[in-house]
Amino acid sequence: MVVVMLTFFRSDLVPAYVRLLRDNEAEVRIAAAGKVTKFCRILDPELAVQQILPFVKELSTDSSQHVRSALASVIMGMAPVLGKDATIEQLLPIFLSLVKDEFPDVRLNIISKLEQVNQGIGIDLLSQSLLPAIVELAEDRHWRVRLAIIEYIPLLASQLGVGFFDDKLGSLCMQWLNDKKAKKKKKKNLMLLLFVYSIRDAAANNVKRLAEEFGPDWAMQHIVPQVLEMINNPHYLYRMTILHVISLLAPVMGSEITCSKLLPVVITASKDR
């Protein structure tokens, strides 16, 4: 029975699905791309690698951004289906191509599935191949992409561990608290004030979650001094952001540090002119 089903997939279903992936109409390719992971789940992994993955690679450079976006939203779900070796050798290059796509929706869809690829490739390869792309996205010109990366950082931190995180990503977390790209956009269009706030609010919550993940002692050494230094920023919006960070950190840090380190800053800020 298994042999009969496999023969049916090889001779009928797979060729039919491949034709849909290569259809002349973008709408058809969008629909087919969005189902690629589900389709591969019913195939033998070797068959998926041989018969489907080459056309997935074609779709990653499709002329339609909507096709690439549909693919980006599901492609990382293929990692557990294909296995670690095929993911590293064939799927990861496709992912790295999509994460640098010129259209932000494609990059956003990839970012939303980063957890799946982390589990599939392991920490060593994650740090070598994926981390540089994440650092680059942290400076992305589109605020929604930066926001998605900020929200992903605590999960990444828990997987990388405190030592590696300090070396590679710690400075980024502080940088996001005074998101300069958001400031530049605000000057051009006051309607983007909400977007500016979204980035800084996410960055503040990110700092709190990192303190929870690595503990008060780590936060006291790596976060609190830098946060308190930022309270002297000449721009009042930055100072307001830091006060928000302090309010989030206080329950994590405990009463002693809150009273000795954080509260005096808040009292001083209450006299801000």
VENNORJO-V188397 format. One record per residue. N is the residue number from 1. RES is the residue in one small letter. BURIAL is b if it has 24 or more other ideal C-beta (glycine too) atoms within 12 Angstrom, else e. Layout:
N_RES_BURIAL ; N_RES_BURIAL
//
This chain:
1_m_e ; 2_v_e ; 3_v_e ; 4_v_e ; 5_m_e ; 6_l_e ; 7_t_e ; 8_f_e ; 9_f_b ; 10_r_e ; 11_s_e ; 12_d_e ; 13_l_e ; 14_v_b ; 15_p_e ; 16_a_e ; 17_y_b ; 18_v_b ; 19_r_e ; 20_l_b ; 21_l_b ; 22_r_e ; 23_d_e ; 24_n_e ; 25_e_e ; 26_a_e ; 27_e_e ; 28_v_e ; 29_r_b ; 30_i_b ; 31_a_e ; 32_a_b ; 33_a_b ; 34_g_b ; 35_k_b ; 36_v_b ; 37_t_b ; 38_k_e ; 39_f_b ; 40_c_b ; 41_r_e ; 42_i_e ; 43_l_b ; 44_d_b ; 45_p_b ; 46_e_e ; 47_l_b ; 48_a_b ; 49_v_b ; 50_q_e ; 51_q_b ; 52_i_b ; 53_l_b ; 54_p_e ; 55_f_b ; 56_v_b ; 57_k_b ; 58_e_b ; 59_l_b ; 60_s_b ; 61_t_e ; 62_d_b ; 63_s_e ; 64_s_b ; 65_q_b ; 66_h_b ; 67_v_b ; 68_r_b ; 69_s_b ; 70_a_b ; 71_l_b ; 72_a_b ; 73_s_b ; 74_v_b ; 75_i_b ; 76_m_b ; 77_g_b ; 78_m_b ; 79_a_b ; 80_p_b ; 81_v_b ; 82_l_b ; 83_g_e ; 84_k_e ; 85_d_e ; 86_a_b ; 87_t_b ; 88_i_b ; 89_e_e ; 90_q_b ; 91_l_b ; 92_l_b ; 93_p_b ; 94_i_b ; 95_f_b ; 96_l_b ; 97_s_b ; 98_l_b ; 99_v_b ; 100_k_b ; 101_d_b ; 102_e_e ; 103_f_b ; 104_p_b ; 105_d_b ; 106_v_b ; 107_r_b ; 108_l_b ; 109_n_b ; 110_i_b ; 111_i_b ; 112_s_b ; 113_k_b ; 114_l_b ; 115_e_b ; 116_q_b ; 117_v_b ; 118_n_b ; 119_q_e ; 120_g_b ; 121_i_b ; 122_g_e ; 123_i_b ; 124_d_e ; 125_l_b ; 126_l_b ; 127_s_b ; 128_q_e ; 129_s_b ; 130_l_b ; 131_l_b ; 132_p_e ; 133_a_b ; 134_i_b ; 135_v_b ; 136_e_e ; 137_l_b ; 138_a_b ; 139_e_e ; 140_d_b ; 141_r_e ; 142_h_b ; 143_w_b ; 144_r_b ; 145_v_b ; 146_r_b ; 147_l_b ; 148_a_b ; 149_i_b ; 150_i_b ; 151_e_b ; 152_y_b ; 153_i_b ; 154_p_b ; 155_l_b ; 156_l_b ; 157_a_b ; 158_s_e ; 159_q_b ; 160_l_b ; 161_g_e ; 162_v_e ; 163_g_e ; 164_f_e ; 165_f_b ; 166_d_e ; 167_d_e ; 168_k_b ; 169_l_b ; 170_g_b ; 171_s_e ; 172_l_b ; 173_c_b ; 174_m_b ; 175_q_b ; 176_w_b ; 177_l_b ; 178_n_b ; 179_d_b ; 180_k_e ; 181_k_b ; 182_a_b ; 183_k_b ; 184_k_e ; 185_k_e ; 186_k_b ; 187_k_e ; 188_k_e ; 189_n_e ; 190_l_e ; 191_m_e ; 192_l_e ; 193_l_e ; 194_l_e ; 195_f_b ; 196_v_b ; 197_y_e ; 198_s_b ; 199_i_b ; 200_r_b ; 201_d_b ; 202_a_b ; 203_a_b ; 204_a_b ; 205_n_b ; 206_n_b ; 207_v_b ; 208_k_b ; 209_r_b ; 210_l_b ; 211_a_b ; 212_e_e ; 213_e_b ; 214_f_b ; 215_g_e ; 216_p_b ; 217_d_e ; 218_w_b ; 219_a_b ; 220_m_b ; 221_q_e ; 222_h_b ; 223_i_b ; 224_v_b ; 225_p_e ; 226_q_b ; 227_v_b ; 228_l_b ; 229_e_e ; 230_m_b ; 231_i_b ; 232_n_e ; 233_n_b ; 234_p_e ; 235_h_e ; 236_y_e ; 237_l_b ; 238_y_b ; 239_r_b ; 240_m_b ; 241_t_b ; 242_i_b ; 243_l_b ; 244_h_b ; 245_v_b ; 246_i_b ; 247_s_b ; 248_l_b ; 249_l_b ; 250_a_b ; 251_p_e ; 252_v_b ; 253_m_b ; 254_g_e ; 255_s_e ; 256_e_e ; 257_i_b ; 258_t_b ; 259_c_e ; 260_s_e ; 261_k_b ; 262_l_b ; 263_l_e ; 264_p_e ; 265_v_b ; 266_v_b ; 267_i_e ; 268_t_e ; 269_a_b ; 270_s_e ; 271_k_e ; 272_d_e ; 273_r_e
//
